[in-house]
Amino acid sequence: MFKNKSYIGISFIILIFGIYAIPKIIDRVQGNAIVKSDRLDKDNGSGIAAESLEDIGKAPSFELINQNNKTINNASYEGRVYVLEFFFTTCPSICPKMNLSMLQIEKTFFGNPNFGIVSITIDPKTDTPEVLKAHTKLLGVKSSNWNFLTGDKSAIFDLANKGFNLYAAANNKVSGGFEHSGLFALIDKKGHIRCRNDEFGNPILYYDGLDKKGVKDIQEDIKLLLKE
């Protein structure tokens, strides 16, 4: 008896739910709203929406000399999205791979006046403007918005380690005499460092310039920031 009453109660609840919910579901299907959420409308096909990119804060200031002996600073990239890295021209390990990744990024956004690249040497003694100029030719750099920068060594190391928290150091025990990360920083039009979150919801901070996924991810997020 009690069991029968339970079935009747459950059936009644299902009936009430159907009366209330089914018309709403039909309306959504007919209006095509069932496949249109705010997230899907705003993303770029990667499942990431522009406003979901984390704002890590304002990028540290810099003022250095480029391959054309011209002073370049943060203001030079005002209103532009740009990618920043630390490298050196005689690097025998990760820099060639980083160069290829940057060239891929340059190719993707070539001709867009609102995008640029900043490559800062951690070996300014060797990497003079003249050396950097020759390096751009060796790489086949085409973009006028890709600056290779050099300057005071201590200022550059402070910028890398204290400003961006992208590791760079002199080390006579390693091949090339320097070591550094292979990470790329992404800066938006307002001069803020931006990034996506990992699968656990934590900001990745920087993008892996040595990894195909990292390069793919940063290109997706550059496209998002260019639309802001």
N, C-alpha and C positions, 0 to 999 in steps of 0.2 A: 504494500500500500504506500509506504513512505517512498519506496523506489519509484513508483508510478508518478507520485506528486513531484519528485525531483525532475523527472523527464518533462513533465508539463511545464514546470518553472523554467527550465532551460530553453524549451521550445518557445515559450512566451518572450524571453529575452532576445532570442534570435529573430523572432518576428518583428519586435519593436526596432531592433537595429536595422533590419532590412527596410522597414518603412521609412526610417530616418536617413540612412546612408545611401541606398541605391540610387535615388533620384539625383543626389549630389554627384555621385560617380558618373552617372550618365551625362549630366551637364558638363562635367570636366572633359569627358571623352569627346563630346560633340563640339566643344569649344577648343579642342586640341590643347587644353591647359594641362592635361596629365603628363605631357612630355616637356612642359615649359616651366622650369623653376628659375628663380633668380640666379642660382649657381650656374645652370646650363646656359642661360642667356648671356652671362657675362664672361664665361671662360673662353679660352682660345683653342679649345679642342684638346687640351692636355689635362683638363680637370682642375686647372689652377686659375683662379680669378685674380685680376690685377690687385684688388683691395686686400686679397689674402696674403700678399707678399709682406713679410715682416719689415718694419722700419727699425733698423738697428741704431740709428742716430746719425748726426751730421758727420760726414767724412772729414778727417783731419786736413788742415791746410798744408799746402806745399807751394814752393816756388823754385823751379829748377830751369836748366837750360836744355833745349832740345837739339836735335841733330842739325838744325839750321842756325844754331847759335842764337835762337830766339827764346826770351823768357816766357815760360809757361807756368800758369798757376791754376788754382781752382776756378777763378773767374773765366779762364779761357774755355771752360766746359760748362759754364752757366747756361741752363736751358737745354742741356744735352744729356742723354743717357750715355754712360761710358763704362768700360771695363778696365780695371787697373791690375797690374802685376809687377813683381820684382824679379829681376833676372840679371844675367851678365853675358856678354857676347862670347866669351871663351869657355862658357860652361860646357863640360863634356858629358853631363849626365841628363838631367831632366829638361833643361832649356830647349833643346831641339824639338822635343815633344810639345812643350808649351808653345813654341813658335808656330808649329803646325796647327795647333788648336786655335791660336789667335788669327792665323791666316784664314782658317775656315770661318771664324766669326766675321772677319773683315769682309770676306767674299759675300757672306749672307746679307750684310747690311751696307755693302759698298754703294756709294752715291747718296746715302741718306744723310743730310746735313745735321740731323739731330742725334747722330750717334758718333762716338769716338772711342779710341783706345789709348791707354797710357802705359808705357813700359819703362820702368825705372831701374837703372843699373845699380847693383850693389858693389860694383868694382869701378868707381869713377876715376881712379888713377889710370886704369887701362882704357876705359870707355869714355874717351873724349868725344865732343860733338862730331869730329871728323871720323872717328872710328864708328860711331853710331850711324852716321850717314852712309858709310860703306856697308854697314850691316843691313840697313833697310834695302839697299840695292841687292845685296846677296839674297835676302829673303823674297824680294820681289814685291815689297810693300807698295800699294797703289794709293791708299787713302791719305788725303792731306790732313785728316783728323786723327791720324795715328802718330803720336809723339813719343819718341825715345828720349828719355830724360837723364841727365847727369848733373852733378853738383857736389856740394860738400858731403864727405863720407859720413861724418857723425850725424849730420842732419838727415841723411837718407836712412841710416840705421835706426834713428829715433822714429822716423816716419813709419818704417816697416814694423818695428818691434813694439813701440809704445803707442803709435798712432793707429795703425790698422791691426796690430797684433798678428801680423803675418811674419812668421819667423824668418830671419836672415842673420847670418853671422860669418865672420872670417874664420877659417879653420885650415891650417897648414897640413893637417893630417888627411884631408880628403882631396880627391882629384879635382883640380881647378882652384883650390885654395879658399873656396866659399861654399856655404850650404844654405839652402832656403827652401821654403815650401813651394809646392806647385799649384797653389790656390789662386783663384781670380776673385777680385772684389767687384761687385756690381753697384754702381752709383746712379741714382735717378736724377731727373732734371733739376731738382731742388738741392742737389748736393748731399743727399742722404744715402747711406749704405742700405741696400735692400737685399732680401733673400727669401727663399721659400722655406717651408718646414719639412722635416723628415717624416718618416712613416709613424713616428711616435708623437708628432706635433711639436717638435723642438726646432728652433731656427738653425739652419745649417751654417749660417754666417757667411761662408764663402763657398765657391764652386770649384770642384776638382778639375784643373786644367789638363790633367794627365789621363782623364777617364772619359770615354765616349759619352757616357750618360751625363757626366758633369757638364760637358760642352753642349750637349743637346738641351739640358735643363736651362743653362744660362741663356741660350739663344731664345728659348721659349719665353723666358722672363724678360729679356730685353724687348721683345715684341710687345709684351704687356705694358711695360713702362713707357715705351714710345707712344702708346695710345693715351696715356694719362695727361 
